[in-house]
Amino acid sequence: MTQFDLYKIMMFSDPQLWLFVLSVVFISAFIQGIIGFGYAIVAMAVLPLVLNFREANLLVAFSIVLPVIWIFWGYRKQSDLKLLSGAILGSLVGLPLGLLTFTLIDLDYLVRGTGLVILLIVIDGFFQKPPQLVEGPPKASSIWSTFAGFCSGFLAGSTSIAGPPIVIYAIRQPWTQDQYKGFIFGFFILISVTRIIGLALMGFAQTPELLTSVIIVPFVFLGMKLGTLVGPRINPVVFKRCLLSLLAISSLYMLIQGSSEELPAPELEKTIEQDRNAL
């Protein structure tokens, strides 16, 4: 297979577009490695600026599975199935509804809705106070974990952004950092695996999306690994506020701009369409 043939079965072939996408997923993964979440939030706030929203959604969904499993492995002993049960139950109800929304809802609503979700998370992040830790094992899931799981499942199916509701729930619990990460990444494994199965059954796991995701995954691994190494050296409060400010700008742009034709760069969008027509 020649390089040209390889390009033809990928989602896009423009070198500038590749550079932009790989940079975005690397930075998003780097942020995830530092603060424990944020890959989908950052990626979905930036990628729709140059890609079709649904294409960006699929890339994020397919590229996050293996990195999440890899991170969870380090915290597997802190993951409590009883603690996760409520969130898992809620997500299994919310995810199919989100997938249905992904296929039916107007693209403009998806873009603006995602921007609204990110903006709400930004506002919550600025006013959030860390909980006081409680010694001993974490408490079992409550009705709120089930509700958070449902919301995360719905967002995972519709926008690829599963993190905000479950993170808001978990970060308010009196858990250690390891207990928090064991819960979060245990939940993310279920969400990410279930979502790609649902997308495959619905016919979205096509060769261009899968091949492009395979190329992206190493950059996700590299970014997360670097983030875990650099994270302890960065002031988490300062970094978090800078991140929230950047996300606020991106979310406001998505809310105002929606999915109008000005959202993707015309030249890059034309390249995407040409690649599609060449298949």
N, C-alpha and C positions, 0 to 999 in steps of 0.2 A: 504493500500500500504506500503510495507516494504521500509526500507532505500535503500536496493539494487535495488528494482524496481524503486525507485525515481531516483537513479543514472543512470539507464539504459536509461531513457528518457531525460536526460540532455545532453548537448554537451560534457561534460567531467566529470570524476569522481576522478581523481587523486588529493589528498588533497594538494599537493605542487602546482599543477597548479591552484587550486581554490585560494590558498593563494596569489599567484602571481597576478592573474587576479583581485581579490578583492582589493588588495593593489594598483594596477595600476588605477582602476576606482576611488577609493577613493582619491588618490593623484591628479588625473586629475580633479575631481570634486572640490577638495579643491582649486586648482589653478583657476578654473572657478569662484569660489566664491570670490576669492581675486581680480582678475583683470577683471572679467566680461565675459571672453571667454577663450577658450583653452581646454575644455574637449575633444573634438574630436581630436584636434591637438596632444595633449600629448598622449592620449590613442592609437591613430593610429600610433604614432611614436614608441610605446613600445610593444603593444600587438602582432603585427606581428612577434616579436622575438620568440614567443613560440606558437602562434596559426596560423592556416591557415588564410591568409589575408582576404578572403571573410567572414570567420566565425567572425573574429575580427570586420570587417565592420558591420555585422549584429548586433552584440552585442552592438556596439556603437549606431547604429541607433535606436534600440528598447529601450535602457536604458535611453536615454536622453529626451524623450518626456515629461513625467510628471515633472521632475525637471525643465525643461525650462518653462513650464506653471506656475509652482510654483513661480519661480523667476520673471517672467513677471508680475504676479499679483501685486507685490509691486510697479511696475513702470507703471501700466496700464494708469494712468492719464496723463503720459508724452508721450504716444504713439499717433501719429497723422496719421490717415488713409491716408490723402492726401500725407503726407510725405513718407509713406510706399508704395504707389500705384505703383511708377515706379519700385522699387526693387521687389515687388511682381510679377508684370507683367514679368519682366526679368526671375525671378526664375521659373515661370510656363512654360517657354519655355526651360530653361536650364535643369531642373530636369528630364524630360522624356529622354532627350538625354543622361544625365549622367547614368540613370538607364539602358538604352540600352547598353551603354559602359561597365557598370558593368557586364553584362551578356555575352558580346561578346569578349572583349579585353583580350589578354593574361595576365596571372597573373603577369608575370615579369614586364610588362609595367605598370600595376597598382601600384606595389610596388615602382618601380623607379620613376614613375610620382608623387606619393604621397610624396616621399622623396624630389623631386625637388620643389614641392609646398611649403613644410615646410621650405626648405632652402631659398627660395625666401622671405618668410615671415620673417625669421630670419634676413636676410640682410636688408629688409625694416625696421624692428623694431629697428635695431641698429642706423639707420640714420634718423629715424622719428623725426620730431619736433612738439611739441604740438601747435595746432592752437590757435589764440587769440579768446576769447569768445566774442560773440555779444549779446547784450541785446535784449529781445523780443522773440517772437515765432520763432522756427526754420523755415528755408526756405523750400519750397516745393521741391520734388524730381526733379532731372535733368536727362539728358540722361546718366550721369555717374552712377547714382543710379540704373538705369535700366540695364546697362552693368554689374555693380557689382552684382546685383541680378541674372543675367544670369550666371555669372561665379560661384557664390556661389551655385546656383541650380545645375549646372553641377557637381561641386565637391561633393555636397551632394549626388547626385545619384550614382556617380562612386566610391567615396572614403570615404563617411561619413563626410568629413571635409568641412562643409559649411562656416565656419567662416571667413577665411582669406580675400577674396575679399570684403565682405560687411563690415568687421571691418576696413580694410584699407580705404574704402570710408568714413565710419562714423567718424573715429577718426580724419580725416582731416577737418571735418566740425566745424564751430564755435558754437558748442552746449555745454550746461551744461552736467555734468555727468549723471543726471537723464534723460535728453533728449536723450543722447547717448544710455543709457541702455534701455529706452523705445522703441527706434527704433530697436536696435539690437535684443532684445528678442521678440519683436513683429514679426520681420522677422523670427527668429529662430523657433517660434511656427508653422508658415506656412510651413517652410521647413521640420521640423521634422515630423509633422503630415502627410503632403503630401507624404513624402518619405516612411513612414511605410505603408500607403495605397497602394502605388505603389508596394512595396516589397510583400505585401500580395496578390495583384492581380497577381503578377508574380510567386507566389508559394513559396516564401522564408520564409513566416511566419509559420514555422513548430514547432511542440511541443518542441523539444530540444532547439531551439533558444529562443522561448517565455518563457519557464520555467526558463532557465538560466538567461534571462534578468530580470525576476521578482525577482529573488534572488539578482541580482546585484543592482537593483534600490534603495533599502534602503541605500546602501553604497554611492550611488551617492548623494542622499538627504543629508546624514550625512556630506559628504565631502563639499558640497556646503554651508551648514549651518555653519559649522566650519570656512570655508573660509570667509564668510561674517562677522563673529565675529572677526577673527584674522586680516583680511585685513587692517583695519584702523591703526593697531599697527605696520605694516611692511612698511619700506621705499619702495614705489612702484618702484622707479628707480632702486635700487639695486636688488630687487626681479626680476624685468623684465629682467635685463641683465643676471642674473644667469639662469633664465628660457630659455632665448634665446640661451645661450651657450650650455645648455644641449640639446636643440632641434637641434642645429646645428650638434652636434655629432651624434644624432640619425638619422637625415636626411642624413648625409654623409654615414652612415652605410647602410641605405636602398638603396641609390643611387649606392653604390659600390657592395653590396651583392645581390640586387635584390631578386628574389624568388627561389634562388638555394636551394638545399636540406639542406644546412647548416643553413638556416634561422631559422626554428623551431628546438628546441632541439629534438634529435632523440627519446629519451625515452618518452617525452611528446607527440610527434606526434604519436608514436606507440599507446599510450593510447587512443588518440582521434580516431584513426582508429578502434581500438578494440571496442570502444563504438558505433561507427557508424555501425559496422558489427553485433553488438548484437541487434540492433533495429529490 
